[in-house]
Amino acid sequence: MLGLGEKPAPAPAGLVKDGTEASFMADVIETSREVPVIVDFWATWCGPCKTLGPALEKAVAEAKGKVRMVKIDVDQNQMIAQQMRIQSIPTVYAFWQGQPVDGFQGALPGSEVKKFVDKLAALAGDGGLGEAIAAAEEMLATGAVADAVETFGAILGEEPENAAAYGGLARAYIAAGDLDQAEAFLATASPALLKSQEVEAAKAQLELARQAANAGPEAELHAAVEANPDDHQARFDLAVALNASGKVDEAVDQLLDLFRRDREWNEGAAKTQLFTIFDALKPQDPIVLKGRRRLSSMIFS
């Protein structure tokens, strides 16, 4: 974090610029095909933006050209803000190869900002491992699980502490249905890897997969909740069953309803389960963004 009264060293010319709707395609989409680009959506009246912006610029400067940053004033560029579905600021997206690959909302501590930027910088300066990881993720998404396992394993052979590959291999084991192997593999993660978002996501997916193996019949649980809306266990079990069948948004709705009815039930099980689902998804997933907003509004209401 910056000390009181301390100003960040300015980023080298060209690494940070103010973007507009007219320049967005060139500054962000096209530039991200060569180097990761961070887009900071902010406004002059936004207090947290005044803390986050300088912290981002400092981390970008320290990345020494491996990351670029574009600042978008949402008041001056409302069309882009609407297209990106910006509902609160500050909101940050990271683009790579023309696509958003990561993001977050709200101000973060300086250490978390640096971690975010360093992870992006690794995509551009990893000797091609970023492309290999993207290829492995594509294999996993299309069901070529064995190929994904082999590719993630090869990446870890080159860089054993690569968090994206480590978490990817664990998720590949989960996709293959080998939950015990995934658990054993995650147990070997170093302390640094355990703190990474990628490994935390894999651990959350493993926990959900374990739950899915014991999920109850969805139709019967629906009926039980309709018959008695205050049957909290039935509603929780319904959320587990819905998530197991891929209806993640519906599962989140049920858990939010349970939290609204009794946030302390079963030692806050609804909130804990929501965080597990959020951790298992990508930070910029619409389900996560919407779910976190709704949960926050309930907590602080």
MISELUM-695542 format. One record per atom (N, C-alpha, C): residue in three letters; x, y, z. Coordinates in steps of 0.001 Angstrom, whole numbers, plus 500000, padded with zeros to 6 digits. Layout:
BEGIN
alaXYZ ...
// end
This chain:
BEGIN
met500836498812500000 met500000500000500000 met500880501250500000 leu500382502335499439 leu501107503591499462 leu501012504192500862 gly502121504781501329 gly502107505412502626 gly501334506717502586 leu501039507277503765 leu500281508519503853 leu501032509628503138 gly500376510260502183 gly500992511349501450 gly501940510914500353 glu502150509591500224 glu503092509105499211 glu502394509011497867 lys503036509480496834 lys502482509411495495 lys503175508311494703 pro502418507565493889 pro503048506512493116 pro503946507101492045 ala505023506364491756 ala505881506802490655 ala505087506690489368 pro505160507680488496 pro504376507619487258 pro504802506448486390 ala503809505823485760 ala504122504720484863 ala504809505259483619 pro505725504494483029 pro506377504945481804 pro505358505314480739 ala505721506269479915 ala504806506764478880 ala504267505623478039 gly502957505639477799 gly502325504643476946 gly501756503458477683 leu502167503219478940 leu501660502071479680 leu500275502332480260 val499987503587480589 val498687503961481130 val498135505107480292 lys496901504980479840 lys496298506061479064 lys494820506165479366 asp494264507341479082 asp492819507544479192 asp492167507054477912 gly491163506197478065 gly490485505642476903 gly489149506302476648 thr488642506122475443 thr487331506641475051 thr486591505559474283 glu485328505827474022 glu484553504880473220 glu485170504715471833 ala485682505790471281 ala486256505742469937 ala487557504951469895 ser488314504984471010 ser489629504323471009 ser489620502956471676 phe488473502545472204 phe488414501307472991 phe488890500097472182 met488442499987470950 met488816498834470130 met490333498761469946 ala490948499899469639 ala492396499914469405 ala493183499787470705 asp492764500560471732 asp493515500602472985 asp493393499319473797 val492246498666473706 val491996497500474560 val491994496196473759 ile491044496066472846 ile490870494793472148 ile492098494432471315 glu492514495350470454 glu493651495054469574 glu494961494977470349 thr495172495895471273 thr496414495884472054 thr496535494613472881 ser495402494101473376 ser495442492908474226 ser495844491647473469 arg495908491723472148 arg496381490562471383 arg497899490423471497 glu498555491478471959 glu500014491456472120 glu500437491473473590 val499651492173474425 val500000492329475832 val498701492472476634 pro498626491908477842 pro497408492054478651 pro497093493518478925 val495814493855478901 val495371495238479126 val494368495265480277 ile494661496102481254 ile493744496323482379 ile492880497535482058 val491567497389482229 val490649498509482009 val490041498894483351 asp490300500121483762 asp489811500641485037 asp488625501570484768 phe487430501121485125 phe486229501943484985 phe486064502768486259 trp486084504100486122 trp486104504984487272 trp485282506238487000 ala485216507115487987 ala484567508426487819 ala485206509405488793 thr485141510668488470 thr485789511688489292 thr485186511774490689 trp483909511410490832 trp483232511522492121 trp483383510282492994 cys484050509261492475 cys484149507965493164 cys485344507955494120 gly485075507901495424 gly486135507891496420 gly487082506707496319 pro486565505463496315 pro487454504292496219 pro488302504303494945 cys487793504925493878 cys488555504986492623 cys489864505747492811 lys489838506733493711 lys491026507555493925 lys492129506785494644 thr491748505681495308 thr492737504812495945 thr493194503714494996 leu492222503113494323 leu492547501978493453 leu493355502400492234 gly492970503503491594 gly493647503926490370 gly495155504062490526 pro495628504835491518 pro497079504965491707 pro497764503641492040 ala497074502767492803 ala497661501463493132 ala497828500617491868 leu496843500670490989 leu496946499947489719 leu498084500505488865 glu498168501820488786 glu499218502444487975 glu500608502078488507 lys500748502036489818 lys502029501663490426 lys502403500229490051 ala501426499311490157 ala501700497904489838 ala501997497731488351 val501306498479487502 val501562498407486063 val502971498906485755 ala503383499981486411 ala504735500505486199 ala505779499472486600 glu505521498776487708 glu506468497775488193 glu506525496543487288 ala505468496325486496 ala505461495190485566 ala506344495445484349 lys506814496687484187 lys507812497048483175 lys507427496645481747 gly506208497029481369 gly505790496834479986 gly505055495551479688 lys504940494653480670 lys504255493389480417 lys502738493529480513 val502275494672480983 val500844494946481124 val500600496406480749 arg499481496696480100 arg499056498068479819 arg497789498350480628 met497478499629480750 met496289500027481503 met495556501138480758 val494231501009480680 val493379502017480064 val492336502439481087 lys492224503746481305 lys491268504295482261 lys490048504817481514 ile488880504348481921 ile487630504751481273 ile486754505493482277 asp486538506770482044 asp485624507578482857 asp484193507216482432 val483439506573483325 val482112506081482951 val481132507212482641 asp481349508375483226 asp480467509504482942 asp480674510028481524 gln481890509952481033 gln482215510450479702 gln482068509374478627 asn481923508122479039 asn481877507000478087 asn480781506022478497 gln479556506533478523 gln478444505745479052 gln478102504543478181 met478322504635476872 met477982503514475998 met478845502287476297 ile480163502522476446 ile481064501417476770 ile480715500839478136 ala480423501699479104 ala480052501240480442 ala478813500352480385 gln477838500736479557 gln476628499929479417 gln476924498604478730 gln477746498647477676 gln478082497417476962 gln478818496424477859 met479646496947478762 met480388496086479681 met479594495784480947 arg478358496283481005 arg477450496039482123 arg478054496495483453 ile478650497684483434 ile479225498245484649 ile478091498786485517 gln477918498198486707 gln476828498612487587 gln477323499308488843 ser478611499212489124 ser479190499936490251 ser480660500170489943 ile481226501178490571 ile482637501489490345 ile483332501673491688 pro484653501400491703 pro485459500978490555 pro485193499534490149 thr485235499294488837 thr485209497949488282 thr486413497812487370 val487100496703487481 val488306496473486695 val488153495173485895 tyr488468495252484609 tyr488511494067483758 tyr489915493937483183 ala490334492701482966 ala491614492436482309 ala491331491720480990 phe491932492217479915 phe491750491636478586 phe493048490988478116 trp492904489834477467 trp494044489141476866 trp493546488422475613 gln494268488596474525 gln493875487991473256 gln492466488421472835 gly492139489685473129 gly490865490244472704 gly489670489882473555 gln489890489150474671 gln488783488696475504 gln489014489070476959 pro487927489350477718 pro488087489557479162 pro488449488235479837 val489496488244480647 val489959487013481281 val489910487070482800 asp489724488258483377 asp489687488378484833 asp489075489725485176 gly488805489951486439 gly488250491224486841 gly487823491228488288 phe487481492398488792 phe486979492519490155 phe486252493850490297 gln485489493980491383 gln484784495222491695 gln485256495731493050 gly485280497047493212 gly485653497641494479 gly487160497794494628 ala487565498596495612 ala488990498808495866 ala489573497596496572 leu490806497249496229 leu491520496141496850 leu492756496678497561 pro493274495939498556 pro494555496328499167 pro495667496305498121 gly496713497088498357 gly497806497159497404 gly498421495821497084 ser498505494930498091 ser499100493611497868 ser498258492785496905 glu496921492909496999 glu496036492162496108 glu496074492741494695 val496203494062494602 val496327494700493285 val497586494205492587 lys498694494147493319 lys499955493684492733 lys499839492231492282 lys499182491404493096 lys499004489997492736 lys498187489878491443 phe497151490708491326 phe496297490712490142 phe497109491084488900 val497916492136489008 val498708492599487869 val499813491601487536 asp500471491051488544 asp501553490091488301 asp501039488848487575 lys499821488413487928 lys499258487234487264 lys499021487514485786 leu498572488735485477 leu498365489104484079 leu499688489232483340 ala500685489808484017 ala501992489978483389 ala502584488633482994 ala502279487603483772 ala502823486276483474 ala502296485722482153 leu501113486187481740 leu500557485711480477 leu501418486127479293 ala501980487312479365 ala502742487841478232 ala504211487457478284 gly504701487087479464 gly506132486820479574 gly506438485449480102 asp505700484453479649 asp505861483112480202 asp506442482116479206 gly507063482619478163 gly507669481707477203 gly506674480817476481 gly505445481305476319 gly504442480521475594 gly503544479689476493 leu503797479681477800 leu502969478868478683 leu501542479380478739 gly501353480698478574 gly500002481249478578 gly499151480649477469 glu499752480513476277 glu499023479903475162 glu498735478432475444 ala499684477748476083 ala499483476340476406 ala498359476172477422 ile498308477075478402 ile497233477025479395 ile495888477274478734 ala495839478266477835 ala494593478552477118 ala494147477337476308 ala495098476654475688 ala494777475460474904 ala494239474353475809 ala494870474187476980 ala494412473160477920 ala493008473470478431 glu492745474744478687 glu491409475138479145 glu490364474858478063 glu490734475084476805 glu489826474786475705 glu489541473295475631 met490579472494475823 met490396471034475842 met489416470638476943 leu489605471214478117 leu488742470885479243 leu487306471306478966 ala487134472485478356 ala485794473000478067 ala485058472161477037 thr485807471557476127 thr485192470762475062 thr485125469275475391 gly485523468908476615 gly485396467516477034 gly486588466627476757 ala487666467200476205 ala488888466408475960 ala489701466386477252 val489171465705478264 val489742465776479610 val491131465151479660 ala491305464000479019 ala492613463336479051 ala493701464221478437 asp493361464896477339 asp494323465804476709 asp494631466984477628 ala493602467471478329 ala493810468584479251 ala494736468176480390 val494533466966480918 val495397466463481993 val496843466421481522 glu497047465903480324 glu498406465785479784 glu499048467161479589 thr498268468116479064 thr498816469447478783 thr499109470219480067 phe498176470201480999 phe498424470871482276 phe499640470252482976 gly499755468922482905 gly500892468244483516 gly502208468662482884 ala502196468824481559 ala503420469243480861 ala503816470659481263 ile502834471529481422 ile503122472904481846 ile503754472907483233 leu503209472089484130 leu503762472024485481 leu505168471426485474 gly505464470610484475 gly506821470096484337 gly507810471207484037 glu507331472233483314 glu508171473391482993 glu508183474405484136 glu507030474565484789 glu506897475584485839 glu506005475032486953 pro506606474311487922 pro505833473614488959 pro504930474509489795 glu505265475810489898 glu504468476710490726 glu503484477541489909 asn503176477099488697 asn502221477813487857 asn500811477554488390 ala500224478583489009 ala498932478409489681 ala497817478052488699 ala497824478667487520 ala496771478392486539 ala496808476932486100 ala498005476408485883 ala498130475008485469 ala497812474068486620 tyr498215474444487832 tyr497965473600489000 tyr496463473464489250 gly495795474623489277 gly494351474576489456 gly493665473884488294 gly494186474099487068 gly493601473459485891 gly493698471950485943 leu494844471435486387 leu495000469978486468 leu494059469398487514 ala493913470085488640 ala492970469614489657 ala491547469585489103 arg491172470628488356 arg489823470664487772 arg489648469592486705 ala490728469263486016 ala490657468197485015 ala490397466848485690 tyr491052466614486816 tyr490792465390487579 tyr489332465338488024 ile488811466503488464 ile487411466562488894 ile486485466258487720 ala486787466849486562 ala485965466616485364 ala485991465152484958 ala487107464485485239 ala487220463058484907 ala486505462181485921 gly486002462796486994 gly485306462040488023 gly486225461430489058 asp487506461751488997 asp488478461198489940 asp488680462195491078 leu487696462245491964 leu487720463230493038 leu488825462952494053 asp489093461670494304 asp490148461332495258 asp491512461788494743 gln491751461610493454 gln493018462044492886 gln493134463565492935 ala492027464251492656 ala492033465713492728 ala492360466175494145 glu491749465516495137 glu491984465894496528 glu493438465636496929 ala493965464478496533 ala495349464151496860 ala496315465128496194 phe496007465496494955 phe496863466429494228 phe496857467801494890 leu495671468291495258 leu495570469607495893 leu496272469625497249 ala496344468463497897 ala497006468380499196 ala498512468603499082 thr499060468475497873 thr500499468671497676 thr500847470111497310 ala499856470985497204 ala500107472372496799 ala500943473100497841 ser501853473931497372 ser502695474733498261 ser501848475817498927 pro502342476408500033 pro501586477496500685 pro501263478644499726 ala502196478959498828 ala501947480049497871 ala500822479682496908 leu500831478443496423 leu499782478009495507 leu498427477972496190 leu498401477581497459 leu497133477496498178 leu496450478851498296 lys497232479923498233 lys496661481265498332 lys496170481795496988 ser496480481094495902 ser496122481581494570 ser494639481374494291 gln494074482270493494 gln492656482172493145 gln492366480894492380 glu493301480474491527 glu493086479287490699 glu492961478012491542 val493815477896492556 val493766476706493411 val492566476772494352 glu492251477969494841 glu491050478119495671 glu489801477728494885 ala489767478088493593 ala488625477730492747 ala488535476219492588 ala489678475563492403 ala489673474108492244 ala489201473434493523 lys489628473926494664 lys489195473359495942 lys487688473521496121 ala487174474682495723 ala485732474912495829 ala484970473976494893 gln485479473780493677 gln484828472868492738 gln484852471433493254 leu485934471067493918 leu486012469719494489 leu484954469534495572 glu484817470542496440 glu483814470454497491 glu482413470332496905 leu482118471107495863 leu480807471027495221 leu480602469685494534 ala481664469138493965 ala481565467826493314 ala481267466741494342 arg481881466839495515 arg481594465888496590 arg480125465977496990 gln479631467196497102 gln478224467385497454 gln477311466818496376 ala477687467037495107 ala476852466596493999 ala476688465079493989 ala477729464383494426 ala477670462917494442 ala476610462410495412 asn476239463236496384 asn475254462835497391 asn473980463684497322 ala473799464399496199 ala472646465288496080 ala471341464495496046 gly470329465067496672 gly469024464418496712 gly468236464645495432 pro467068464008495317 pro466228464159494119 pro465637465566494026 glu465917466233492939 glu465532467635492787 glu464024467844492888 ala463249466993492213 ala461798467171492196 ala461208467045493603 glu461668466052494356 glu461149465863495710 glu461515467037496621 leu462720467563496448 leu463149468692497270 leu462363469948496917 his462073470134495616 his461221471249495199 his459865471156495893 ala459303469957495888 ala457987469746496498 ala458028470020497994 ala459111469595498647 ala459230469802500089 ala459305471289500427 val460043472058499619 val460168473493499862 val458847474201499597 glu458133473783498550 glu456842474394498247 glu455829474090499347 ala455910472875499917 ala454980472498500977 ala455282473245502274 asn456559473512502520 asn456960474213503739 asn458144475116503431 pro457879476368503065 pro458960477299502708 pro459973477524503826 asp459605477198505069 asp460524477382506189 asp461305476119506529 asp461231475115505661 asp462067473907505828 asp463458474242505277 his464307474776506144 his465607475284505708 his466514474180505174 gln466453473003505798 gln467309471911505323 gln466907471490503917 ala465613471431503652 ala465145471055502318 ala465576472095501292 arg465514473369501659 arg465916474427500727 arg467419474354500455 phe468200474101501497 phe469655473961501316 phe469961472762500424 asp469297471638500694 asp469520470437499885 asp469076470654498441 leu468018471430498247 leu467563471753496897 leu468634472562496167 ala469249473514496866 ala470313474313496254 ala471477473419495826 val471822472449496656 val472898471507496307 val472519470710495060 ala471270470243495011 ala470817469451493861 ala470786470300492588 leu470333471536492706 leu470289472424491544 leu471692472699491010 asn472621472958491909 asn473999473210491482 asn474595471964490827 ala474270470809491365 ala474789469557490816 ala474289469309489399 ser473090469811489081 ser472531469617487743 ser472856470777486807 gly473742471670487243 gly474175472775486390 gly473316474017486461 lys472317474029487330 lys471437475195487469 lys471982476104488571 val473168476650488300 val473892477383489335 val473148478643489759 asp472579479365488792 asp471861480591489141 asp470661480296490034 glu469966479189489773 glu468827478822490615 glu469290478408492007 ala470433477728492077 ala470984477339493378 ala471309478574494207 val471905479580493564 val472236480822494265 val470963481506494752 asp469915481513493928 asp468642482128494333 asp468096481459495596 gln468143480119495645 gln467624479394496806 gln468446479704498056 leu469763479785497908 leu470627480062499057 leu470434481495499555 leu470247482435498630 leu469973483811499039 leu468643483905499773 asp467644483138499310 asp466348483117499980 asp466500482529501380 leu467301481463501489 leu467545480859502803 leu468251481841503731 phe469236482556503204 phe469950483552504012 phe468999484652504466 arg468100485065503573 arg467129486102503920 arg466204485637505050 arg465813484368505007 arg464879483840506003 arg465555483629507365 asp466781483110507333 asp467478482825508599 asp468972482758508324 arg469653483887508437 arg471071483944508075 arg471950483133509019 glu471451482848510228 glu472257482111511207 glu471984480616511203 trp471071480158510344 trp470723478730510343 trp471960477866510073 asn472101476832510885 asn473186475859510721 asn474549476553510616 glu474764477490511543 glu476034478225511632 glu476368478972510329 gly475335479586509759 gly475547480394508550 gly475840479574507315 ala475208478396507211 ala475509477474506106 ala475185478071504739 ala474145478896504658 ala473767479469503361 ala474871480385502833 lys475396481244503701 lys476460482165503302 lys477724481401502922 thr478060480389503714 thr479256479586503427 thr479133478893502078 gln477950478339501796 gln477736477648500525 gln477780478627499355 leu477250479816499548 leu477316480836498498 leu478760481178498157 phe479578481353499178 phe480987481680498923 phe481708480531498232 thr481328479303498554 thr481933478156497874 thr481593478169496388 ile480344478455496065 ile479927478537494661 ile480638479696493965 phe480692480848494624 phe481363482008494022 phe482842481713493761 asp483496481054494719 asp484916480732494564 asp485152479770493407 ala484176478904493142 ala484335477904492086 ala484187478502490693 leu483569479684490604 leu483360480344489322 leu484423481412489091 lys484481481927487880 lys485406483017487587 lys484890484298488233 pro485813485166488708 pro485381486368489427 pro484423487255488646 gln484576487291487300 gln483733488176486501 gln482461487495486002 asp482215486256486437 asp481002485558486017 asp479772486361486468 pro478806486589485577 pro477611487359485962 pro476894486800487183 ile476904485475487354 ile476265484875488523 ile476957485333489797 val478288485418489753 val479055485854490913 val478794487335491203 leu478885488164490179 leu478707489598490369 leu477319489919490916 lys476298489302490321 lys474927489547490770 lys474699488972492160 gly475196487760492398 gly475002487109493690 gly475677487861494822 arg476893488330494586 arg477605489078495634 arg476885490391495946 arg476369491063494917 arg475640492311495151 arg474402492068496010 arg473650491021495663 arg472428490727496411 arg472743490318497849 leu473790489528498021 leu474176489112499368 leu474617490319500197 ser475400491192499602 ser475862492384500313 ser474695493271500741 ser473715493413499851 ser472560494257500185 ser471789493687501369 met471758492337501484 met471085491721502621 met471894491888503902 ile473205491728503791 ile474061491815504976 ile474008493207505586 phe474008494231504718 phe474088495602505225 phe472749496300505303 ser471681495556505058 ser470350496185505133 ser469886496296506579 
// end
